[in-house]
Structure formats: structure tokens, C-alpha cells
Amino acid sequence: MLQNSQTIRHYQKLTDSMVDLWGRGYKFEEIRMYINGYLSCLRQTNTIEPYQIHRLEDETMRFLRDPSNFELSVP
């Protein structure tokens, strides 16, 4: 569970972007590459602590593996 507010904001940005990319037709492998690039940038800039980046990575991959996050909702 993420507890740091800055890490939570990064998680929200990542998950929103993942759903947006999926909606635009990107494949899971391409979305995973996007996540890896985002996390790599966080590591390079030292924006958040390394252990928080690791937790963010775990939570983001968990989100990616859950197919219900990418189902289109019918109004």
C-alpha cells in the first residue's frame, strides 16, 4: 500500500496513462515499456526514495496484471 502523497500522485498519473494508452490501442507490452521508462526517470531524478519507487513499481504492475482495469464500461 502506498502511503506517501507524492508516490500516490505518481501512481495515479501512471494508472491514468495506462488506461489511456490501452484505450488508444497500445498493447500490454508497450504499456509495460512506458511504465519502465517512467520509473527509470524517477530513479534518475531522485524525485522519491528508492524504496518508494520499488513499491510504486509493484503496485503499478499489479494494476497492469488485473484485466478488470482495462475493460470498457458501458453507460
Secondary structure, DSSP 8 states (H G I E B T S, - for coil): ----HHHHHHHHHHHHHHHHHHHTT--HHHHHHHHHHHHHHHHHHT-S-HHHHHHHHHHHHHHHH-GGGG-----
